[in-house]
Amino acid sequence: MSSAPSPKAHRVTTRTLREMKERGEKIAVLTCYDHLFGSLLDKTAIDVILVGDSLGQVILGYDSTLPVTLDEMIHHSRAVRRAISKALLVVDLPFLSYQISDEDALRNAGRVLKETGAEAVKLEGGDAATVSRVRALVNAGIPVMGHLGLTPQALHRFGGYRVQGRGAEQAEAIKTAATGLDEAGCFSLVLELVPAELAGEISRAVDMPTIGIGAGAECDGQVLVLPDMLGLNPGFTPKFLRRFGSLAGEVSLAVDDYIKAVKDGGYPSQEESYGD
């Protein structure tokens, strides 16, 4: 039986990720949205923790990422920051916090770093306007993680959650966008729901590490949503998702046991009660 990777001895930085790519070491990324799970992740060897705007669906009960506000992102990111000491902390910039202008992007990304203690932000897209945002942020000293393929903030434009880049024209557009983001200074790039072959081509073509989700094994790293990989969201069953736990069932069993113990008077016991 192989032992678990040892927790990090030093804090992971954006440079650490570039060095990992250069030596062929895979990068492990997970989302996190609160202090409790942040504390658990801090005891592991996880490389990057992403406070994703997926918190809209996973934590806040929205039907997409679009309603998530910057204040909500900052609130959850501060909780995670207080829990972690070694992994690189990256925070999503939510919908309409950076699309309007470079100035908006700078102002809002600056708030994230100043108010949360995160080391980097993530934004979606690769058109000329987004590349301009990336350059402005990088020039101001704010590290940026890019995101191409299925970009959830563009859900309505795509007409749903579907694989991107299957046709030659789409594939070429994604490759061109990846090159633009690399040249603009992104320190890494999420590739979501793109064919594995295309993700491999991009990973080999750019200097920045690529982080896949539904993008095959040739990416430089992988990211999953923490509750999904723990099996806390059993109704979510995309092809790319591997569950590394079955905690929804464990929670149900524990709650059933608690209810039974309360109803039959078995909890609290004398040992679990205080005397005079």
MARDREN-278516 format. One record per residue: x, y, z of N, C-alpha, C in turn. Coordinates in pm, 1 decimal. Example, Ala and Ser with C-alpha at 12.3 -4.5 7.8 and 13.67 -1.06 7.14 Angstrom:
# residues 2
1319.0 -569.0 780.0 1230.0 -450.0 780.0 1320.0 -330.0 780.0;
1285.0 -225.0 708.0 1367.0 -106.0 714.0 1290.0 3.0 787.0;
This chain:
# residues 276
85.0 -119.9 0.0 0.0 0.0 0.0 88.3 124.5 0.0;
61.6 218.3 -91.4 141.6 340.6 -98.4 94.8 437.3 8.1;
189.0 513.6 61.9 155.2 611.4 164.7 106.9 740.1 99.8;
31.9 819.6 177.2 -17.1 947.3 125.9 98.6 1043.3 107.9;
89.6 1134.2 9.5 194.9 1235.1 -6.5 209.6 1317.4 120.4;
333.0 1353.2 152.5 358.1 1433.1 272.0 308.1 1575.8 251.8;
252.8 1637.7 356.9 212.4 1778.0 346.5 329.8 1866.2 304.2;
299.0 1978.3 240.1 402.5 2068.5 191.4 482.8 2127.2 307.8;
614.3 2132.9 287.0 699.8 2194.6 388.3 702.8 2346.0 372.6;
680.5 2393.9 251.0 685.6 2536.6 222.6 562.7 2577.2 143.0;
530.8 2704.3 146.7 414.2 2755.1 74.8 435.5 2744.3 -75.9;
332.0 2698.3 -145.3 335.7 2688.3 -291.4 316.0 2827.8 -349.8;
394.0 2860.6 -452.4 382.6 2988.8 -521.1 354.7 2965.7 -669.1;
328.0 3073.5 -741.8 307.9 3060.3 -885.0 434.1 3006.3 -952.9;
549.7 3044.3 -901.3 674.9 2992.4 -956.7 687.8 2841.9 -931.2;
640.0 2796.5 -815.3 642.0 2653.9 -784.7 570.6 2574.7 -893.5;
455.9 2624.7 -937.9 377.7 2552.8 -1039.1 452.9 2545.7 -1171.8;
518.5 2654.9 -1210.4 597.4 2654.5 -1333.8 710.6 2551.3 -1322.7;
775.2 2546.0 -1207.9 883.6 2449.4 -1187.5 831.6 2306.0 -1189.4;
711.9 2285.2 -1137.2 651.7 2151.3 -1140.4 627.0 2106.7 -1283.6;
578.4 2198.2 -1366.4 558.4 2163.6 -1507.5 690.5 2128.5 -1573.2;
793.5 2207.4 -1546.5 923.4 2185.7 -1611.2 982.0 2048.8 -1578.1;
955.1 1998.8 -1457.8 1010.4 1867.5 -1421.6 908.5 1754.1 -1437.3;
791.2 1786.3 -1492.4 692.4 1683.4 -1521.6 614.2 1634.6 -1401.4;
609.8 1714.5 -1295.1 534.7 1676.7 -1175.8 393.0 1730.5 -1185.0;
294.3 1642.9 -1168.7 155.0 1681.9 -1181.8 111.7 1772.4 -1066.1;
18.3 1862.5 -1095.2 -31.2 1961.7 -1000.4 -172.4 1922.3 -957.1;
-194.3 1913.6 -826.3 -324.8 1874.9 -772.6 -397.2 1998.1 -719.0;
-518.2 2021.4 -769.6 -597.5 2139.3 -733.9 -735.5 2093.5 -687.8;
-787.7 2155.2 -583.0 -925.1 2131.8 -538.3 -990.6 2265.1 -505.3;
-1122.6 2269.6 -520.4 -1195.2 2386.9 -473.6 -1218.7 2375.3 -323.4;
-1244.5 2489.1 -261.4 -1279.5 2492.0 -118.8 -1354.1 2622.5 -94.3;
-1447.4 2619.2 1.4 -1533.2 2735.5 21.5 -1549.2 2776.1 167.8;
-1486.5 2700.8 261.7 -1507.5 2733.7 402.0 -1385.9 2695.2 485.9;
-1388.4 2737.3 611.7 -1275.2 2716.7 701.2 -1259.2 2570.8 740.8;
-1370.6 2500.3 761.9 -1362.9 2360.7 805.1 -1289.5 2275.1 702.8;
-1333.6 2278.9 578.5 -1267.9 2198.5 476.9 -1129.4 2253.5 444.1;
-1111.0 2384.9 456.3 -977.2 2441.1 438.0 -879.6 2383.4 538.7;
-924.0 2368.6 663.7 -838.3 2311.8 767.0 -801.5 2167.5 735.6;
-896.5 2091.6 682.5 -868.4 1953.0 644.7 -770.9 1946.5 526.9;
-790.4 2032.2 428.9 -700.6 2033.1 313.2 -560.2 2077.1 352.2;
-549.4 2163.4 452.7 -418.7 2213.3 493.2 -331.2 2103.4 552.6;
-391.2 1993.5 591.8 -315.1 1880.4 645.8 -270.9 1783.5 536.1;
-300.4 1816.0 411.4 -265.4 1730.5 298.3 -155.9 1795.8 214.7;
-121.3 1729.9 104.3 -18.7 1782.0 13.9 -80.1 1853.5 -106.4;
-203.0 1902.0 -94.2 -266.6 1971.2 -206.5 -183.1 2092.1 -247.9;
-170.1 2113.3 -378.5 -85.2 2222.1 -429.6 -157.2 2355.5 -436.4;
-280.4 2352.7 -487.4 -355.6 2476.7 -509.9 -497.3 2458.0 -457.1;
-547.7 2559.2 -387.4 -687.1 2563.4 -345.2 -753.9 2678.2 -419.4;
-863.8 2645.8 -487.4 -938.4 2744.3 -564.7 -1071.5 2770.9 -496.1;
-1092.8 2895.4 -456.8 -1226.6 2935.5 -413.6 -1301.4 2973.2 -540.4;
-1374.5 2876.0 -592.7 -1439.4 2894.8 -721.7 -1576.3 2958.7 -708.1;
-1619.1 3026.2 -815.4 -1755.1 3079.7 -812.4 -1858.1 2967.1 -824.9;
-1809.5 2843.4 -836.9 -1897.5 2726.7 -823.9 -1963.1 2722.5 -686.7;
-1916.1 2804.6 -592.7 -1982.1 2811.9 -462.9 -2128.1 2853.9 -480.2;
-2159.7 2920.5 -590.5 -2298.2 2958.6 -616.8 -2390.3 2838.7 -617.7;
-2347.9 2732.1 -686.3 -2429.2 2611.0 -692.6 -2404.4 2518.6 -574.1;
-2277.4 2502.6 -535.4 -2240.7 2403.3 -435.5 -2281.0 2446.2 -294.3;
-2267.8 2574.9 -263.7 -2289.8 2623.7 -127.8 -2414.8 2710.8 -115.9;
-2437.5 2799.4 -212.1 -2541.3 2901.0 -197.6 -2674.9 2863.2 -260.6;
-2679.0 2754.6 -338.1 -2805.3 2708.1 -393.1 -2852.7 2778.8 -518.4;
-2765.2 2854.6 -585.6 -2801.1 2916.0 -712.2 -2802.1 2809.0 -822.0;
-2864.5 2840.3 -935.5 -2868.8 2742.8 -1044.7 -2753.9 2759.4 -1143.2;
-2668.1 2857.2 -1121.3 -2548.3 2876.9 -1203.6 -2450.5 2962.4 -1124.0;
-2336.4 2993.5 -1185.1 -2238.5 3081.8 -1118.8 -2272.6 3229.9 -1136.9;
-2366.1 3261.1 -1224.8 -2388.7 3400.7 -1262.4 -2433.4 3491.2 -1147.4;
-2516.1 3445.9 -1052.7 -2559.2 3537.8 -946.2 -2452.7 3568.1 -841.4;
-2342.5 3495.9 -840.7 -2242.7 3512.7 -734.8 -2184.2 3653.7 -738.4;
-2173.2 3715.4 -621.8 -2120.9 3851.5 -613.5 -1975.2 3852.1 -567.4;
-1909.7 3962.7 -588.2 -1772.3 3978.5 -541.7 -1766.7 3971.5 -388.9;
-1863.5 4030.7 -322.3 -1865.1 4025.5 -175.8 -1878.0 3882.1 -126.1;
-1957.9 3800.2 -193.9 -1970.5 3659.6 -154.8 -1838.5 3585.7 -174.9;
-1770.6 3612.8 -284.6 -1641.2 3549.3 -309.3 -1541.3 3588.7 -200.6;
-1539.4 3715.5 -164.7 -1445.9 3763.7 -62.7 -1479.0 3701.8 73.0;
-1606.2 3695.1 107.2 -1648.9 3637.1 234.9 -1597.9 3493.4 249.3;
-1620.3 3410.7 149.2 -1578.9 3270.4 157.1 -1427.2 3256.3 147.6;
-1363.5 3339.3 69.0 -1218.3 3330.5 53.9 -1146.7 3365.8 183.0;
-1199.8 3460.9 256.7 -1138.0 3497.3 385.9 -1144.3 3379.5 482.7;
-1255.4 3307.0 479.8 -1268.2 3190.0 568.3 -1165.2 3083.5 532.5;
-1147.0 3059.1 402.9 -1049.1 2959.5 358.9 -908.1 3005.5 391.5;
-878.0 3132.2 368.6 -744.7 3184.7 395.5 -704.2 3164.4 541.3;
-799.3 3181.4 632.9 -768.1 3165.0 774.1 -733.2 3020.6 808.8;
-765.9 2928.3 718.0 -743.5 2786.3 746.5 -616.7 2730.6 685.1;
-566.5 2793.4 579.2 -459.2 2729.4 503.3 -328.4 2806.0 517.3;
-218.7 2731.3 511.2 -88.0 2792.5 531.8 13.1 2758.1 423.4;
-17.4 2660.9 338.0 85.0 2614.4 243.7 39.7 2617.3 97.9;
-81.5 2576.1 68.7 -128.0 2572.1 -70.1 -141.7 2713.6 -126.3;
-124.6 2726.4 -257.7 -150.2 2852.3 -327.4 -300.8 2876.2 -328.4;
-344.6 2994.0 -285.7 -487.2 3026.5 -282.0 -523.9 3115.6 -400.2;
-615.3 3065.9 -482.5 -662.3 3136.7 -601.6 -812.1 3160.6 -586.0;
-858.4 3279.6 -623.7 -999.0 3316.5 -608.6 -1057.2 3354.4 -744.4;
-1173.6 3297.4 -775.7 -1244.0 3334.7 -898.5 -1293.9 3478.5 -891.4;
-1277.3 3551.3 -1000.1 -1346.6 3678.4 -1017.3 -1484.2 3647.8 -1075.1;
-1593.0 3686.4 -1006.4 -1725.9 3648.3 -1053.3 -1773.3 3728.9 -1174.3;
-1884.6 3685.9 -1228.9 -1943.7 3746.1 -1347.5 -1962.9 3897.1 -1330.9;
-1917.4 3971.0 -1430.9 -1925.0 4117.1 -1441.6 -1838.1 4191.6 -1341.7;
-1742.6 4122.6 -1279.7 -1646.9 4192.7 -1193.8 -1521.5 4232.1 -1270.7;
-1506.8 4184.5 -1395.1 -1387.6 4216.7 -1473.7 -1416.5 4237.0 -1622.7;
-1536.1 4202.3 -1669.7 -1562.9 4207.4 -1813.1 -1577.2 4347.9 -1869.6;
-1613.6 4443.8 -1786.9 -1649.2 4575.6 -1840.0 -1527.2 4657.4 -1880.3;
-1421.6 4655.3 -1798.9 -1304.7 4737.1 -1829.4 -1183.2 4687.3 -1753.1;
-1064.3 4728.5 -1801.3 -941.8 4698.2 -1727.3 -945.4 4759.1 -1588.1;
-1003.7 4878.2 -1578.2 -1008.5 4947.6 -1449.6 -1093.5 4870.0 -1349.9;
-1208.8 4820.9 -1394.9 -1293.3 4738.5 -1307.5 -1218.6 4613.3 -1262.5;
-1151.6 4550.7 -1357.7 -1076.8 4428.8 -1325.1 -970.2 4457.2 -1219.6;
-895.5 4564.6 -1236.9 -791.7 4600.8 -1140.6 -850.7 4630.2 -1003.0;
-957.4 4706.8 -1002.1 -1018.6 4744.1 -874.8 -1068.8 4620.5 -799.9;
-1137.0 4532.5 -871.1 -1198.0 4418.1 -805.1 -1096.5 4309.3 -770.3;
-1001.2 4285.3 -858.3 -895.6 4188.6 -825.5 -811.2 4239.5 -710.0;
-786.5 4371.2 -707.0 -712.8 4428.8 -595.8 -785.7 4411.0 -464.4;
-918.1 4427.9 -466.5 -997.1 4402.4 -345.0 -979.0 4259.5 -297.2;
-982.0 4165.7 -391.4 -969.3 4024.8 -354.2 -838.1 4000.4 -281.7;
-727.6 4045.5 -339.7 -597.4 4020.8 -277.8 -584.3 4094.6 -144.8;
-630.7 4219.4 -139.6 -614.6 4298.8 -17.4 -703.5 4247.0 95.4;
-824.7 4204.7 63.4 -922.2 4170.7 167.2 -923.1 4023.1 204.8;
-861.6 3937.8 123.3 -864.6 3794.1 153.1 -728.0 3735.2 183.0;
-620.6 3798.8 135.0 -488.8 3739.2 148.9 -458.9 3633.4 44.8;
-545.6 3618.8 -56.0 -518.8 3524.8 -165.1 -396.6 3569.3 -243.6;
-334.3 3472.8 -312.0 -215.4 3504.1 -392.2 -246.2 3531.0 -539.0;
-366.4 3495.1 -586.6 -395.3 3506.8 -728.9 -545.5 3506.7 -751.9;
-584.8 3549.8 -870.4 -725.1 3544.7 -911.5 -736.6 3461.6 -1038.7;
-858.7 3417.0 -1066.7 -886.0 3345.2 -1191.2 -997.2 3415.4 -1265.4;
-982.9 3424.6 -1396.5 -1090.0 3479.2 -1479.1 -1107.6 3393.7 -1603.6;
-1224.7 3406.1 -1665.1 -1261.5 3320.1 -1777.9 -1249.3 3393.9 -1910.3;
-1220.8 3316.0 -2017.2 -1222.8 3368.9 -2152.3 -1085.1 3397.5 -2207.5;
-1081.7 3420.3 -2340.6 -953.9 3444.8 -2405.4 -961.9 3538.0 -2523.8;
-1068.0 3619.4 -2530.8 -1078.0 3715.4 -2640.5 -984.7 3833.5 -2613.8;
-983.8 3928.6 -2705.8 -890.7 4041.7 -2695.0 -914.3 4121.7 -2567.4;
-1041.7 4139.0 -2529.6 -1072.2 4215.3 -2409.0 -1019.0 4144.1 -2285.0;
-1034.8 4011.9 -2279.5 -986.8 3936.7 -2163.6 -835.0 3939.2 -2156.2;
-769.8 3927.1 -2269.9 -623.8 3936.3 -2272.2 -578.6 4072.4 -2220.4;
-652.0 4177.5 -2255.7 -620.4 4310.9 -2205.1 -633.1 4315.2 -2053.0;
-738.8 4250.5 -1998.7 -756.1 4246.6 -1853.4 -637.8 4175.8 -1788.2;
-597.2 4063.1 -1846.8 -486.0 3986.6 -1790.5 -359.6 4071.6 -1787.8;
-329.6 4139.3 -1898.0 -208.9 4223.0 -1902.8 -213.5 4331.6 -1796.2;
-330.1 4394.4 -1780.5 -342.3 4500.8 -1681.2 -318.8 4446.7 -1540.1;
-375.9 4331.6 -1510.3 -360.2 4274.0 -1377.0 -215.9 4230.9 -1352.0;
-157.5 4161.9 -1448.9 -19.8 4114.4 -1432.6 75.3 4232.7 -1417.4;
53.0 4338.1 -1496.5 138.7 4456.3 -1486.7 126.3 4524.9 -1350.8;
10.7 4504.7 -1285.2 -9.3 4561.9 -1151.9 39.5 4468.5 -1041.6;
95.4 4353.6 -1079.5 149.2 4260.9 -981.1 49.4 4159.4 -929.2;
-60.8 4140.2 -1001.1 -164.2 4045.5 -959.7 -156.3 3920.6 -1046.9;
-116.1 3806.1 -993.0 -108.7 3683.5 -1072.6 -247.8 3638.7 -1118.8;
-253.9 3588.1 -1242.6 -381.8 3550.3 -1301.7 -377.5 3406.8 -1354.0;
-477.7 3329.8 -1315.6 -503.6 3198.4 -1374.1 -612.3 3215.2 -1479.5;
-588.6 3166.0 -1600.9 -688.0 3173.3 -1706.7 -782.3 3054.6 -1702.8;
-883.5 3058.7 -1791.3 -984.0 2951.7 -1795.3 -1046.0 2950.6 -1934.1;
-1026.6 2839.9 -2006.6 -1079.3 2825.2 -2142.5 -1156.8 2694.1 -2155.2;
-1224.7 2680.2 -2270.2 -1309.2 2564.5 -2294.6 -1450.3 2599.5 -2253.0;
-1510.8 2513.5 -2171.8 -1640.0 2546.6 -2114.4 -1615.8 2647.4 -2002.1;
-1657.7 2769.7 -2023.9 -1643.4 2873.8 -1922.2 -1783.8 2902.1 -1866.5;
-1812.1 2861.3 -1743.2 -1948.9 2865.0 -1692.4 -2014.6 3002.7 -1693.5;
-1936.3 3110.2 -1685.4 -1997.9 3243.0 -1688.5 -2055.9 3275.3 -1827.0;
-2017.2 3196.7 -1929.2 -2072.0 3213.7 -2063.8 -2174.2 3104.5 -2094.6;
-2235.8 3048.6 -1990.8 -2329.5 2937.6 -2004.1 -2436.6 2963.3 -2108.9;
-2496.6 3081.1 -2105.7 -2608.0 3107.7 -2196.2 -2561.3 3121.1 -2341.4;
-2441.3 3170.2 -2360.7 -2387.0 3177.7 -2497.9 -2362.2 3038.6 -2553.8;
-2313.6 2946.7 -2468.8 -2287.2 2809.8 -2514.2 -2415.3 2727.7 -2528.3;
-2523.8 2772.6 -2464.2 -2647.6 2695.9 -2469.5 -2647.3 2574.8 -2379.5;
-2567.2 2577.1 -2272.3 -2562.9 2465.2 -2178.8 -2420.6 2421.2 -2152.9;
-2407.5 2322.4 -2065.3 -2276.5 2268.9 -2029.7 -2241.0 2159.2 -2129.4;
-2153.7 2191.0 -2223.5 -2118.5 2094.1 -2326.3 -1970.9 2107.0 -2362.5;
-1915.5 1999.6 -2414.5 -1774.1 1996.5 -2453.6 -1747.9 2102.6 -2559.1;
-1636.1 2173.6 -2544.5 -1595.0 2278.1 -2637.7 -1469.4 2234.1 -2713.2;
-1456.9 2277.6 -2839.8 -1335.1 2252.3 -2916.2 -1335.4 2123.3 -2995.9;
-1452.0 2066.6 -3021.2 -1455.4 1941.5 -3097.4 -1434.9 1964.4 -3246.0;
-1483.8 2073.0 -3299.3 -1462.2 2104.0 -3440.4 -1329.8 2175.6 -3461.1;
-1280.6 2172.0 -3586.2 -1150.6 2232.2 -3616.4 -1149.1 2381.6 -3585.8;
-1257.0 2451.0 -3618.1 -1260.8 2596.2 -3597.3 -1258.1 2630.1 -3448.0;
-1340.5 2558.2 -3371.3 -1341.5 2581.2 -3225.8 -1207.5 2546.8 -3163.0;
-1149.4 2435.7 -3206.4 -1020.7 2392.8 -3149.8 -913.3 2497.5 -3176.4;
-911.0 2550.2 -3298.3 -810.3 2651.1 -3332.5 -830.4 2778.1 -3250.5;
-957.3 2815.0 -3227.7 -985.7 2934.8 -3148.4 -937.1 2917.9 -3004.9;
-955.8 2799.7 -2948.0 -910.9 2775.7 -2810.7 -758.5 2776.9 -2804.1;
-691.6 2716.2 -2903.0 -544.5 2717.2 -2905.4 -491.8 2859.9 -2917.0;
-553.5 2939.3 -3003.4 -511.6 3077.7 -3019.2 -531.2 3156.4 -2889.9;
-645.0 3133.0 -2824.2 -672.5 3202.3 -2698.2 -571.2 3161.9 -2591.3;
-536.2 3033.3 -2587.2 -438.9 2986.4 -2488.1 -303.7 3052.8 -2509.0;
-262.4 3063.9 -2633.5 -135.5 3130.5 -2663.0 -139.4 3277.3 -2620.1;
-252.8 3342.9 -2645.9 -267.2 3482.9 -2606.8 -259.8 3502.4 -2456.5;
-324.0 3413.6 -2381.7 -320.1 3423.4 -2236.3 -180.4 3394.7 -2182.4;
-112.1 3299.6 -2245.3 24.9 3267.2 -2205.4 115.6 3388.2 -2226.0;
105.1 3450.6 -2341.7 188.1 3566.5 -2372.6 151.7 3687.1 -2285.8;
24.2 3695.0 -2242.5 -19.5 3807.0 -2157.9 29.8 3792.5 -2015.1;
75.1 3672.1 -1976.9 134.4 3655.7 -1845.1 60.3 3567.7 -1747.6;
-44.4 3494.8 -1791.9 -111.2 3402.4 -1700.4 -9.7 3302.5 -1644.6;
-20.4 3270.9 -1516.0 72.7 3175.5 -1456.5 23.8 3032.0 -1470.7;
-104.8 3014.3 -1504.6 -160.2 2881.5 -1528.6 -292.6 2896.8 -1601.6;
-345.9 2782.8 -1647.6 -465.7 2786.9 -1731.5 -552.0 2665.3 -1703.9;
-678.3 2689.4 -1664.1 -775.9 2580.9 -1652.3 -833.8 2551.6 -1789.6;
-837.7 2424.1 -1826.4 -902.8 2377.7 -1948.6 -1019.4 2289.6 -1907.4;
-1141.5 2335.8 -1935.4 -1260.8 2264.2 -1889.2 -1340.8 2210.9 -2007.2;
-1371.8 2082.7 -2000.7 -1454.3 2015.6 -2100.5 -1404.7 2041.6 -2242.3;
-1281.2 2003.5 -2267.4 -1226.4 2005.7 -2402.8 -1170.8 1867.2 -2433.6;
-1167.7 1828.1 -2560.9 -1115.0 1696.2 -2595.0 -972.8 1677.1 -2543.8;
-942.4 1555.5 -2501.5 -812.0 1526.6 -2441.8 -697.5 1557.2 -2537.1;
-714.8 1526.7 -2665.1 -606.7 1551.3 -2761.6 -577.6 1700.0 -2773.4;
-682.9 1781.5 -2779.1 -665.6 1927.0 -2787.0 -597.8 1979.6 -2660.4;
-640.9 1931.6 -2544.4 -579.1 1975.5 -2419.3 -431.4 1939.5 -2415.7;
-395.9 1822.7 -2470.2 -255.7 1783.6 -2475.2 -174.8 1874.9 -2565.8;
-231.7 1910.0 -2681.3 -162.3 2001.4 -2773.7 -136.4 2135.6 -2706.2;
-238.0 2187.7 -2638.1 -222.6 2317.5 -2571.6 -119.0 2307.9 -2459.8;
-124.1 2200.6 -2383.5 -30.9 2184.5 -2270.9 113.3 2183.0 -2317.7;
136.7 2123.1 -2433.3 273.2 2118.0 -2487.4 314.8 2249.8 -2551.5;
216.8 2329.2 -2595.5 248.4 2450.4 -2670.8 274.2 2572.3 -2583.3;
219.9 2572.9 -2460.4 231.5 2692.2 -2376.9 330.9 2668.2 -2263.4;
387.9 2776.1 -2212.7 482.1 2767.1 -2101.1 410.7 2750.3 -1967.3;
292.9 2809.7 -1954.7 220.2 2802.1 -1827.2 163.2 2661.9 -1806.4;
153.0 2616.1 -1682.0 89.8 2487.6 -1655.0 -58.9 2490.5 -1688.2;
-108.7 2379.3 -1740.3 -252.0 2364.7 -1766.2 -313.6 2276.1 -1657.8;
-434.8 2311.7 -1617.7 -507.4 2237.9 -1514.4 -638.7 2191.1 -1575.9;
-655.6 2061.5 -1588.2 -771.6 2008.5 -1657.0 -886.6 1973.8 -1565.3;
-1007.2 1988.4 -1619.7 -1127.7 1932.9 -1558.7 -1214.5 1886.2 -1675.1;
-1220.1 1755.6 -1692.4 -1284.6 1701.8 -1811.3 -1203.0 1729.0 -1935.8;
-1070.1 1728.5 -1923.2 -982.3 1761.0 -2036.3 -870.6 1658.1 -2053.7;
-886.0 1540.2 -1997.4 -789.8 1433.1 -2020.4 -666.6 1440.1 -1934.0;
-580.1 1341.5 -1955.6 -465.8 1319.5 -1866.4 -339.6 1392.6 -1906.5;
-338.8 1459.5 -2022.2 -215.6 1525.2 -2067.1 -198.9 1665.9 -2012.5;
-297.5 1715.6 -1939.8 -280.8 1845.5 -1874.1 -174.3 1832.0 -1765.5;
-118.3 1945.6 -1727.3 -11.9 1945.7 -1625.8 -65.7 1923.1 -1485.4;
-195.7 1934.6 -1467.3 -258.0 1909.6 -1338.5 -406.6 1886.7 -1356.8;
-475.1 1862.9 -1246.9 -619.0 1839.0 -1249.9 -685.2 1915.5 -1136.1;
-812.0 1954.8 -1158.6 -890.9 2018.7 -1054.9 -1027.7 1952.4 -1050.6;
-1079.5 1935.4 -929.3 -1216.8 1890.7 -909.3 -1281.0 1976.2 -801.2;
-1413.3 1980.5 -805.3 -1489.5 2046.4 -699.4 -1491.3 1952.4 -579.3;
-1448.9 2001.8 -463.1 -1428.7 1917.3 -346.0 -1553.0 1836.0 -308.1;
-1671.5 1896.8 -294.5 -1787.6 1814.6 -257.9 -1820.5 1707.4 -361.5;
-1791.7 1734.6 -489.4 -1817.0 1634.4 -592.5 -1725.1 1514.4 -576.0;
-1595.0 1538.8 -557.9 -1501.5 1426.4 -548.3 -1516.3 1349.9 -416.8;
-1574.2 1413.9 -315.0 -1599.2 1346.2 -188.5 -1731.2 1267.9 -188.5;
-1807.5 1279.2 -296.3 -1934.4 1208.0 -302.2 -2043.7 1272.1 -219.7;
-2034.5 1402.0 -198.8 -2137.6 1474.1 -124.3 -2249.3 1525.0 -214.6;
-2232.9 1508.1 -345.3 -2329.3 1557.2 -443.3 -2364.4 1442.7 -538.8;
-2433.7 1339.7 -489.5 -2452.8 1218.3 -569.2 -2533.7 1237.3 -696.4;
-2610.3 1345.2 -706.5 -2688.9 1367.9 -826.9 -2609.2 1421.9 -944.2;
-2484.4 1462.2 -919.8 -2399.4 1519.6 -1024.9 -2310.4 1409.0 -1078.5;
-2330.4 1370.4 -1205.9 -2262.0 1251.7 -1258.8 -2198.9 1273.8 -1396.1;
-2118.6 1378.3 -1416.4 -2052.9 1394.4 -1546.4 -1949.3 1284.5 -1569.3;
-1917.6 1262.0 -1696.0 -1824.4 1155.3 -1732.5 -1688.7 1171.6 -1665.5;
-1641.6 1295.3 -1651.2 -1505.4 1318.4 -1601.8 -1491.0 1297.4 -1451.9;
-1602.2 1295.0 -1377.7 -1594.7 1296.1 -1232.0 -1565.4 1156.7 -1176.5;
-1455.7 1146.0 -1102.5 -1429.9 1027.4 -1021.7 -1453.9 1063.9 -875.6;
-1535.7 983.7 -808.1 -1558.9 1006.7 -666.0 -1454.5 931.9 -585.4;
-1381.9 1005.7 -502.0 -1279.8 946.9 -416.7 -1333.0 921.7 -275.4;
-1462.2 941.6 -256.2 -1528.7 913.6 -129.9 -1677.8 900.5 -155.2;
-1750.8 853.1 -55.1 -1896.6 838.0 -64.2 -1959.9 897.5 61.2;
-1930.8 1024.9 84.7 -1965.9 1085.2 212.7 -2113.8 1117.2 227.1;
-2187.3 1129.2 117.2 -2331.1 1155.6 130.4 -2398.1 1042.4 206.6;
-2361.9 919.8 172.2 -2417.9 805.2 242.4 -2375.8 801.2 387.8;
-2248.7 834.4 413.9 -2199.0 836.3 550.9 -2273.3 940.7 635.2;
-2298.8 1056.0 577.0 -2372.2 1160.7 648.9 -2513.0 1113.5 682.4;
-2580.6 1053.7 585.0 -2717.4 1006.0 608.6 -2721.7 901.8 719.2;
-2626.8 807.6 716.5 -2622.7 703.8 820.0 -2597.1 764.2 957.6;
-2503.4 858.6 965.2 -2471.8 921.9 1093.1 -2592.2 998.0 1148.0;
-2661.7 1072.3 1061.5 -2778.6 1147.9 1106.3 -2889.4 1053.3 1150.8;
-2910.3 944.0 1075.8 -3011.4 845.0 1116.6 -2978.1 786.3 1253.5;
-2848.8 755.8 1276.4 -2807.6 701.1 1405.9 -2830.8 801.7 1517.8;
-2802.7 928.4 1490.0 -2824.1 1033.9 1589.6 -2972.4 1046.5 1624.4;
-3056.5 1051.4 1522.3 -3200.7 1065.3 1545.6 -3251.8 949.5 1630.6;
-3210.2 827.9 1596.2 -3253.8 709.4 1670.5 -3209.2 718.3 1816.6;
-3082.2 759.8 1837.9 -3030.3 768.3 1974.4 -3105.4 872.3 2056.8;
-3141.7 984.5 1994.8 -3218.7 1087.3 2065.7 -3359.1 1036.8 2096.3;
-3424.0 975.8 1997.2 -3562.6 932.2 2013.4 -3576.8 822.4 2118.2;
-3478.8 729.7 2124.6 -3492.1 619.3 2220.6 -3424.6 647.6 2354.6;
-3374.9 769.6 2370.3 -3315.5 810.3 2497.0 -3173.7 763.6 2518.9;
-3111.3 708.5 2416.3 -2975.3 659.4 2430.6 -2868.8 767.6 2425.8;
-2906.5 887.2 2382.1 -2813.4 1000.0 2380.1 -2878.7 1120.1 2446.0;
-2812.6 1185.4 2539.8 -2678.5 1155.1 2590.5 -2681.9 1048.0 2699.2;
-2573.9 973.4 2708.4 -2558.9 873.9 2812.7 -2513.1 942.2 2941.9;
-2499.7 864.2 3049.9 -2451.9 920.0 3175.2 -2309.3 971.7 3158.9;
-2228.5 898.6 3080.9 -2089.9 940.9 3056.6 -2081.8 1070.0 2976.0;
-2186.1 1100.6 2902.1 -2188.4 1221.5 2818.1 -2263.2 1336.0 2884.9;
-2292.3 1320.3 3012.9 -2364.7 1422.6 3090.2 -2275.4 1474.0 3202.5;
-2303.7 1595.5 3251.1 -2226.2 1657.9 3357.2 -2295.5 1639.9 3491.7;
-2215.9 1615.7 3595.1 -2270.2 1606.1 3730.7 -2271.1 1740.3 3799.3;
-2310.5 1740.2 3923.5 -2314.9 1865.0 4002.1 -2173.6 1915.7 4028.8;
